[in-house]
């Protein structure tokens, strides 16, 4: 039973019955991968010891827990700002559950159980659970509407709350084998099945995630009604009456991805977090039902996003008004929004796209997001955050309402709690299997254990990634075993800045990649971006892959007007920025000569250990001639950990003789 539960923590499996359809590729559960990676282990440990406790504490001292207590008493006044504040408790429980799955903690376990008891008492007899109404049904939150569900297609977030509860309850059950939270979730899910569907109430959820949550419950229980309802909610999109002539995305339905049926949608549009959860839910349902029209739609949408709507550091959702995607190529730097939750959702979606198609390009995008625009959302201290992730800060402030410095909490605190739930399961994105094929997707040091053809196999990664491209994979089967190792050759190592023409390296020649088996060059095939070695593996086999990490200048598609004539810097998967602290207090006056070269320098005592880039560039002060200065660039994710000041990702490129 314990083995089944641990395997089931990976989102695609864990059902005690036979499924006829599913993702053709299966991820290896994070519980089967033990990390000892310098880069990620410290972050996951900080999440366990700092972020999760701080999140629970803030749920208590901001009134989020009190809302549940008042709902249980059916008395009081909703005391936080948003009707979706319930989800901050759910998401933190989810993160704590993932953490406990690999790091048992009796004290945390007991605390989580105490919260679940509070949540359970707030649930109404028929399964409804939504504190913004239950506390005082005659005077619900202004976004909630006078009756259940009447504003669900817009702002009530009733189904959004349910979706996060389902995700959290599934994680808790699979980590602890306790049903206390799962039973609460199932009562709520059964209410949704009774309420919505053909011949019942129709709605396209205003903020998606209930679809993903219902799939999670389906995988655990085998109750097909949950999967059917997830598909029903997705198929409801595009049938509501909106003003199709309006350019206002709230009025034409685009903001909610509700302007067209999902199978007719071709562009990434609307609120970016909602979009990521919708496309992830579509992938889940497509995998489980074989719906090819869903797959065709999300393929087109992915191409649009990666080809026209993603920032160079992996951020998405450019427009502050509505936290949404803009038009094609609308990627301004001074007002870039890039919500952290959208980055996390982008990882969810790209993982699913890989599981459907088996192509490395999805992992290339996922890696870009992970190492740059996602972890930038949490400070190195684990308790300060960015809701938005800027591309440029001038004179200490951004040019709109975005944060020029990190905050401990937000009135809308979806991003900190989303980070808390995501990081503990990171190692579940490293490996995947399809029959006798093993995919190595992320380069993170640690030991993975899996079964191939009913034989136990361990793979030990040793590296100092992302700072060094020398990678080692010790393959140890229980007995001699035939299978194929598919090791991703990252796009950045193949002279591809992103799987589209949105960004490119100035130097388009690929560096020489070295791949050896047991110290000797080995023949391999390249398939979908993977180096494939198919052989009989025995104890002691070792693969050595060397990915040269040159400093590369990145340029943009000419359609990106804000980046015209500018250069960004990348080394390995890491995007760099210049911050005030290292460059004389200002960076808005810096320009990179066309012939400038850069070297990498390890700084083990700076920002928890980083590699910086140094090179001679030009500084121009108004009224003075340009002068040569040394640029120090730091990894983008690490900015804003030393106070408030200027930062930039893109630099004007000038002639070396510029005055």
C-alpha positions in Angstrom: 0.0 0.0 0.0 2.8 2.4 0.9 4.5 1.8 -2.4 1.3 2.5 -4.3 0.7 5.8 -2.4 4.2 7.0 -3.1 4.0 6.2 -6.8 0.6 7.9 -6.9 2.0 11.2 -5.8 3.0 11.7 -9.4 -0.1 13.3 -10.9 -0.8 10.9 -13.7 -1.2 7.7 -11.8 -2.2 6.1 -8.5 -5.6 4.7 -9.5 -6.5 1.3 -8.2 -8.2 0.4 -11.4 -7.2 0.0 -15.1 -7.3 3.1 -17.2 -7.6 2.5 -21.0 -6.1 5.9 -21.9 -3.5 8.2 -20.3 -0.4 10.2 -21.0 1.8 8.0 -23.2 4.8 9.1 -21.1 4.8 8.8 -17.3 6.8 11.1 -15.0 8.8 9.4 -12.3 7.4 10.5 -8.9 9.3 13.0 -6.9 9.2 10.6 -4.0 11.4 8.3 -6.0 14.1 10.9 -6.5 16.3 12.0 -3.6 18.2 15.2 -4.3 21.6 16.3 -3.1 21.9 19.2 -5.5 23.6 22.3 -4.4 21.3 24.6 -6.4 17.9 23.2 -5.6 18.2 21.3 -2.3 18.9 24.4 -0.3 15.8 26.1 -1.9 13.6 23.2 -1.2 14.9 23.0 2.4 14.3 26.8 2.8 10.8 26.2 1.5 10.3 23.5 4.2 11.8 25.4 7.1 10.9 29.0 6.3 8.3 29.4 3.5 5.7 26.9 4.6 5.8 27.9 8.3 5.7 31.6 7.3 2.8 30.9 5.0 0.8 29.1 7.7 1.6 31.9 10.2 0.4 34.6 7.7 -2.8 32.6 7.1 -3.4 32.9 10.8 -2.5 36.5 11.4 -4.2 37.9 8.3 -7.6 36.3 9.2 -7.6 33.5 6.6 -8.0 30.9 9.3 -10.4 33.0 11.2 -12.7 33.0 8.1 -13.0 29.3 8.4 -13.7 29.5 12.1 -16.4 32.0 11.5 -17.9 29.9 8.7 -18.0 27.0 11.1 -19.9 29.2 13.7 -22.1 30.6 10.9 -21.4 34.0 12.5 -19.2 37.0 11.9 -17.9 39.1 9.0 -15.6 37.9 6.3 -12.3 39.5 7.4 -9.9 39.4 4.4 -10.2 41.0 1.0 -10.8 38.4 -1.6 -13.2 35.4 -1.8 -10.4 33.2 -3.0 -8.3 33.8 0.2 -9.5 30.3 1.3 -7.0 28.8 -1.2 -4.0 30.2 0.6 -4.6 27.6 3.3 -5.3 24.9 0.8 -2.1 25.6 -1.2 0.1 25.7 1.9 -1.4 22.4 3.1 -0.6 21.0 -0.3 3.1 22.2 -0.1 3.3 20.8 3.5 2.0 17.4 2.3 4.5 17.2 -0.5 7.2 18.1 2.0 6.1 15.5 4.5 6.1 12.9 1.8 9.9 13.0 1.6 10.6 14.6 5.0 8.3 13.2 7.7 7.5 15.8 10.3 5.1 14.8 13.2 4.7 18.3 14.4 3.8 19.6 11.0 1.5 16.6 10.4 -0.4 17.4 13.6 -0.7 21.1 12.7 -2.0 20.3 9.3 -4.6 17.9 10.8 -5.8 20.7 13.1 -6.3 23.0 10.1 -8.2 20.3 8.3 -10.5 20.0 11.2 -11.2 23.7 11.1 -11.8 23.5 7.3 -14.1 20.5 7.8 -16.3 22.3 10.3 -16.8 25.2 7.9 -18.2 22.9 5.2 -22.0 23.0 4.8 -24.0 19.8 5.2 -24.4 19.3 1.4 -20.7 19.7 0.8 -20.5 23.4 -0.1 -17.4 25.1 1.2 -16.8 28.8 0.6 -16.3 31.0 3.6 -17.1 34.2 1.8 -20.8 33.1 1.7 -21.2 30.6 4.6 -20.2 33.1 7.3 -23.2 35.3 6.5 -25.3 34.0 3.6 -27.5 37.1 3.6 -24.5 39.4 3.2 -21.9 37.5 1.1 -18.7 39.0 -0.4 -19.5 41.6 -3.1 -17.9 39.3 -5.7 -19.9 36.3 -4.7 -23.4 37.2 -5.8 -26.6 36.8 -3.7 -26.9 33.0 -4.4 -24.5 30.2 -5.0 -22.8 30.1 -8.4 -24.5 33.1 -10.0 -21.3 34.9 -10.4 -19.1 31.9 -10.9 -18.4 32.7 -14.6 -16.8 36.0 -13.4 -15.5 36.8 -10.0 -16.9 34.5 -7.3 -14.1 32.0 -7.5 -16.3 29.3 -5.9 -15.0 26.6 -8.3 -11.5 28.0 -8.1 -11.6 27.4 -4.4 -12.8 23.9 -4.9 -10.1 23.2 -7.4 -7.3 24.2 -5.1 -9.0 22.2 -2.3 -9.1 19.1 -4.5 -5.4 19.5 -5.4 -4.4 19.9 -1.7 -6.7 17.1 -0.5 -5.3 14.7 -3.1 -1.7 15.6 -2.1 -2.5 15.2 1.6 -4.1 11.8 1.1 -1.4 10.4 -1.1 1.4 11.7 1.2 -0.2 10.5 4.5 -2.8 7.9 3.6 -5.3 9.8 5.7 -8.8 10.5 4.4 -9.7 13.5 6.6 -9.1 16.1 4.0 -9.9 13.8 1.0 -13.4 13.1 2.4 -14.1 16.9 2.7 -13.0 17.3 -0.9 -15.1 14.4 -2.2 -18.2 15.7 -0.5 -17.6 19.0 -2.3 -16.9 17.3 -5.6 -20.1 15.2 -5.3 -22.0 18.4 -4.8 -20.5 19.8 -8.0 -21.5 16.6 -9.9 -25.1 17.0 -8.6 -25.1 20.7 -9.5 -23.4 21.0 -12.9 -23.6 19.1 -16.1 -25.9 18.3 -19.0 -29.5 19.0 -18.0 -28.2 20.8 -14.9 -26.5 24.2 -14.3 -24.2 25.3 -17.0 -21.1 27.5 -16.4 -17.6 28.1 -17.7 -15.6 28.6 -14.5 -14.3 32.2 -14.2 -11.0 31.1 -12.9 -9.9 27.7 -14.0 -8.2 25.0 -11.9 -11.3 23.0 -10.8 -10.7 21.0 -14.0 -7.2 19.9 -12.9 -8.5 19.2 -9.4 -11.3 17.0 -10.6 -8.9 15.0 -12.7 -6.8 14.5 -9.5 -9.8 13.1 -7.7 -10.7 10.9 -10.6 -7.2 9.3 -10.6 -7.6 8.5 -6.9 -11.2 7.3 -6.8 -11.9 6.1 -10.4 -15.2 8.0 -10.3 -15.8 8.8 -13.9 -18.2 11.6 -13.1 -15.3 13.7 -11.9 -13.5 13.3 -15.3 -16.8 14.0 -17.1 -17.4 17.1 -15.1 -13.9 18.4 -15.8 -14.5 18.0 -19.5 -18.0 19.6 -19.2 -16.5 22.7 -17.6 -13.9 23.0 -20.4 -16.5 22.5 -23.1 -18.7 25.2 -21.6 -16.3 27.8 -22.8 -17.3 30.0 -25.7 -21.0 29.7 -25.4 -21.9 32.6 -23.2 -23.2 35.8 -24.8 -20.5 38.5 -24.8 -20.1 41.7 -26.9 -17.9 40.2 -29.7 -17.4 43.7 -31.1 -15.8 45.1 -27.9 -12.0 45.4 -27.6 -12.4 45.1 -23.8 -11.4 41.6 -22.8 -13.7 41.6 -19.9 -16.7 42.4 -22.2 -15.7 40.1 -25.1 -14.9 37.1 -22.9 -11.3 36.8 -23.9 -10.1 37.6 -20.3 -11.6 34.3 -19.1 -10.7 32.3 -22.2 -14.5 32.3 -22.8 -14.8 34.1 -26.2 -14.6 30.9 -28.3 -15.0 27.2 -27.7 -11.7 25.8 -26.6 -11.2 23.7 -29.7 -11.4 26.9 -31.8 -8.9 28.9 -29.8 -5.5 29.3 -31.3 -3.8 32.1 -29.2 -2.7 32.3 -25.6 -5.1 35.0 -24.4 -6.6 36.6 -21.3 -5.6 36.3 -17.7 -2.3 34.3 -17.9 -2.8 32.2 -14.8 -6.3 31.2 -15.8 -5.0 30.3 -19.2 -2.2 28.1 -17.9 -4.6 26.2 -15.7 -7.1 25.8 -18.6 -4.5 24.5 -21.0 -3.1 22.1 -18.3 -6.6 20.8 -17.6 -7.2 20.4 -21.4 -4.0 18.3 -21.6 -5.1 16.1 -18.6 -8.6 15.5 -20.1 -7.2 14.9 -23.6 -4.7 12.3 -22.2 -7.5 10.5 -20.3 -10.2 10.6 -23.0 -8.2 10.7 -26.2 -9.7 14.0 -27.3 -7.6 14.9 -30.3 -9.3 18.3 -30.9 -8.1 19.4 -27.4 -4.5 18.4 -28.4 -4.7 20.2 -31.7 -5.9 23.4 -29.9 -3.3 23.5 -27.2 -0.6 22.7 -29.8 -1.6 25.9 -31.6 -1.8 27.9 -28.4 1.6 26.7 -27.3 3.1 27.8 -30.6 1.5 31.2 -30.3 2.8 31.7 -26.7 6.3 30.5 -27.3 6.6 32.3 -30.7 5.0 35.6 -29.8 4.2 36.1 -26.1 6.9 35.0 -23.8 9.7 37.1 -22.2 13.3 36.2 -22.6 13.5 35.0 -19.0 10.4 32.9 -19.3 7.9 35.3 -17.9 4.3 35.4 -19.4 1.4 37.7 -19.0 2.8 41.1 -20.1 -0.1 43.4 -19.4 -0.7 44.7 -15.9 -4.4 45.5 -16.5 -5.9 42.1 -16.1 -2.7 40.3 -15.4 -3.0 39.0 -19.0 -1.4 38.2 -22.3 -1.2 41.1 -24.7 -1.3 41.1 -28.4 1.3 39.2 -30.5 4.8 40.6 -29.8 3.4 42.9 -27.0 6.3 42.4 -24.6 7.2 45.8 -23.1 10.0 45.9 -20.6 9.1 48.9 -18.4 5.6 47.6 -17.7 6.3 43.9 -17.8 3.9 42.0 -15.4 5.0 38.4 -15.4 3.1 37.0 -12.4 4.8 34.3 -10.5 1.7 32.2 -10.5 1.7 32.3 -14.3 5.3 31.0 -14.4 4.3 28.1 -12.1 1.3 27.3 -14.3 3.6 27.4 -17.3 5.7 24.7 -15.8 2.6 22.6 -15.2 1.5 23.0 -18.8 4.9 22.3 -20.4 5.3 19.2 -18.4 2.0 17.9 -19.7 2.8 18.9 -23.2 6.0 16.8 -23.0 4.1 13.8 -21.6 1.8 14.0 -24.6 4.4 14.5 -27.3 7.8 13.5 -25.9 9.6 16.5 -27.5 12.4 18.2 -25.7 11.2 21.7 -26.7 8.7 21.7 -23.9 11.3 20.9 -21.4 13.5 23.6 -22.9 10.8 26.2 -22.1 10.1 24.6 -18.7 13.8 24.9 -17.8 13.9 28.5 -18.9 11.0 29.3 -16.7 12.3 27.3 -13.7 15.8 28.8 -13.5 14.7 32.4 -14.3 11.2 33.7 -14.2 9.8 31.3 -11.6 12.4 31.3 -8.8 12.8 35.0 -9.1 9.4 35.1 -7.4 10.8 34.1 -4.0 13.7 35.8 -2.2 16.7 33.9 -1.1 15.5 34.2 2.5 12.3 32.2 1.6 10.0 34.7 3.1 10.0 37.7 0.7 8.3 37.5 -2.7 7.6 39.0 -6.0 4.0 38.9 -7.2 5.2 40.4 -10.5 8.7 39.9 -12.1 10.0 43.1 -13.7 12.3 43.3 -16.7 13.5 46.8 -16.0 13.6 49.1 -13.0 14.8 52.7 -13.4 15.5 55.2 -10.6 14.5 52.6 -8.1 10.9 52.2 -9.3 9.1 50.5 -12.0 6.9 52.6 -14.3 3.5 51.4 -13.0 2.1 49.6 -9.9 4.6 46.7 -10.0 7.0 46.0 -7.1 10.6 47.3 -7.3 11.3 45.4 -4.1 10.2 42.1 -2.5 7.3 41.9 0.0 6.6 39.6 2.8 3.0 39.1 1.9 0.3 40.5 -0.3 -3.4 41.2 0.2 -3.8 38.8 -2.8 -1.2 36.3 -1.8 -1.7 33.6 -4.4 2.0 33.7 -5.5 3.7 33.0 -2.2 1.4 30.1 -1.4 1.7 28.8 -5.0 5.5 28.7 -4.6 5.1 26.9 -1.3 3.2 24.1 -3.0 5.3 23.9 -6.1 8.9 23.6 -4.8 8.7 20.4 -2.8 7.6 18.4 -5.9 10.3 19.7 -8.2 12.2 16.4 -8.5 9.0 15.0 -10.1 9.9 16.9 -13.3 13.3 15.4 -13.8 12.6 11.9 -15.2 9.9 10.2 -17.2 9.3 6.7 -18.7 7.6 5.2 -21.7 7.9 1.4 -21.8 11.7 0.7 -21.9 12.6 4.3 -22.5 13.9 6.6 -19.8 13.9 10.4 -20.3 16.3 12.6 -18.4 14.8 16.0 -18.6 16.4 18.2 -15.9 20.0 18.1 -14.7 19.7 18.1 -10.9 22.1 16.0 -8.7 20.5 13.1 -6.9 19.4 9.5 -7.0 16.4 8.3 -8.9 14.9 4.8 -8.4 12.5 3.3 -11.0 11.4 0.0 -12.5 12.1 -0.9 -16.1 10.7 -4.1 -17.3 10.0 -5.2 -13.7 13.7 -4.7 -12.9 14.9 -2.1 -10.4 17.2 0.6 -11.9 18.8 3.6 -10.2 20.3 6.6 -11.9 22.6 8.9 -10.0 23.2 12.3 -11.4 26.3 14.2 -10.3 26.9 17.8 -11.5 27.2 21.4 -10.5 24.5 22.6 -12.8 23.5 25.3 -13.8 27.0 26.7 -13.2 28.9 23.9 -14.9 27.9 21.8 -17.9 29.9 18.6 -16.9 27.2 16.1 -16.2 27.5 12.5 -15.0 24.8 9.8 -15.0 25.6 6.5 -13.1 23.2 3.9 -14.4 22.8 0.9 -12.1 20.3 -1.8 -12.9 19.5 -4.6 -10.5 20.6 -7.0 -13.2 21.7 -6.5 -16.8 18.7 -4.7 -18.5 18.0 -3.5 -22.0 16.5 0.0 -22.3 17.1 3.3 -24.0 18.4 6.4 -22.2 17.1 9.6 -23.7 19.2 12.5 -22.4 18.0 16.0 -23.3 20.4 18.1 -25.2 19.1 21.6 -24.2 18.2 24.1 -26.9 20.7 26.6 -25.5 23.5 24.0 -26.2 22.2 23.6 -29.7 22.4 27.3 -30.5 18.6 27.7 -30.0 17.6 30.5 -27.5 14.0 29.4 -27.5 12.0 26.9 -29.7 10.8 29.7 -32.0 12.2 32.8 -33.8 11.2 35.1 -30.9 14.8 35.2 -29.6 18.1 34.1 -31.0 21.8 33.9 -30.1 24.0 36.3 -32.1 26.4 33.5 -32.6 24.3 30.8 -34.0 27.0 28.1 -34.2 26.5 25.3 -31.7 29.3 24.4 -29.3 30.8 21.0 -29.5 28.9 18.6 -27.2 30.8 15.6 -25.8 29.0 12.4 -24.9 30.8 9.4 -23.5 30.0 6.1 -22.1 32.4 4.7 -19.5 35.0 7.2 -20.6 34.8 6.5 -24.3 33.0 8.3 -27.1 29.7 6.5 -27.9 27.5 6.4 -30.9 24.0 7.8 -30.3 21.0 8.9 -32.2 19.2 12.3 -31.7 15.5 12.0 -31.4 13.1 14.9 -30.6 16.0 16.8 -29.0 17.3 13.8 -27.0 20.6 11.9 -27.3 19.4 8.3 -27.3 21.6 5.4 -26.2 19.9 2.0 -26.5 21.8 -0.9 -25.0 22.0 -3.5 -22.3 23.0 -1.6 -19.1 25.0 -3.2 -16.4 26.2 -2.1 -12.9 29.0 0.4 -13.2 27.9 2.0 -16.4 28.4 5.8 -16.5 27.4 8.4 -19.0 29.4 11.7 -19.2 27.8 14.6 -21.0 29.6 17.9 -21.4 27.6 20.9 -22.4 30.0 23.9 -23.0 28.7 26.9 -21.2 29.7 29.9 -23.3 28.4 33.4 -22.5 25.9 34.1 -25.3 24.4 37.4 -26.5 20.6 37.1 -27.1 18.8 39.3 -29.6 15.1 39.5 -30.2 12.8 39.3 -33.2 12.5 42.6 -34.9 8.8 42.7 -34.0 9.7 43.3 -30.3 10.0 47.0 -30.5 11.2 47.5 -26.9 14.2 45.2 -27.5 15.3 46.6 -30.9 19.0 47.2 -31.0 19.4 45.6 -27.6 21.2 42.6 -26.2 20.6 40.2 -23.3 23.1 37.8 -21.7 22.7 34.1 -21.1 25.0 31.4 -19.9 23.7 27.8 -19.8 20.0 28.0 -18.8 20.6 31.2 -16.8 19.5 34.6 -18.0 21.4 37.5 -16.5 20.7 41.1 -15.5 22.6 44.1 -14.2 21.7 45.4 -10.8 22.6 48.7 -9.2 24.5 47.1 -6.3 27.3 45.8 -8.6 27.5 48.7 -11.1 28.0 52.0 -9.4 24.5 52.5 -8.2 22.9 52.7 -11.7 22.4 50.5 -14.7 20.2 52.6 -17.0 23.3 54.3 -18.5 25.0 51.1 -19.6 25.5 49.9 -23.2 27.2 46.8 -24.6 29.6 47.3 -27.5 29.0 45.0 -30.4 32.5 43.4 -29.9 32.2 43.1 -26.1 33.2 39.7 -24.6 32.3 38.4 -21.2 33.8 35.9 -18.8 32.2 33.9 -16.1 33.4 34.2 -12.5 32.3 32.0 -9.6 31.3 34.0 -6.6 30.6 31.4 -3.9 29.9 34.0 -1.2 27.6 36.2 -3.2 23.8 35.7 -3.2 24.0 32.1 -1.8 26.7 31.2 -4.4 26.4 32.3 -8.0 28.4 32.7 -11.2 28.6 36.3 -12.4 29.5 37.6 -15.8 32.1 40.3 -16.2 33.1 42.3 -19.3 34.1 45.7 -20.5 31.2 47.9 -21.7 30.3 51.6 -22.0 28.7 54.0 -19.5 27.1 57.2 -20.8 26.3 60.0 -18.4 24.3 62.9 -19.8 26.5 65.6 -21.2 29.6 63.5 -21.0 31.5 61.2 -23.3 31.0 57.5 -23.0 33.6 55.8 -20.8 34.7 52.2 -20.5 33.5 50.4 -17.3 33.3 46.8 -16.1 29.9 45.3 -16.1 29.0 42.7 -13.4 25.9 40.8 -14.3 24.1 38.5 -11.9 21.5 35.7 -12.5 18.1 37.3 -13.1 16.5 35.2 -10.4 18.8 36.6 -7.7 18.0 40.3 -8.2 16.3 42.4 -5.5 17.9 40.5 -2.6 20.1 43.4 -1.5 17.8 46.4 -1.4 15.9 48.6 -3.9 17.6 50.0 -7.0 17.9 49.9 -10.7 17.9 46.7 -12.7 17.8 45.8 -16.4 17.8 42.6 -18.5 18.3 44.2 -21.9 21.2 46.5 -22.8 21.5 48.9 -25.8 24.1 47.5 -28.2 26.4 50.2 -29.7 29.4 50.4 -31.9 32.6 49.9 -30.0 33.7 53.5 -30.8 30.5 55.1 -29.6 30.9 58.5 -27.9 
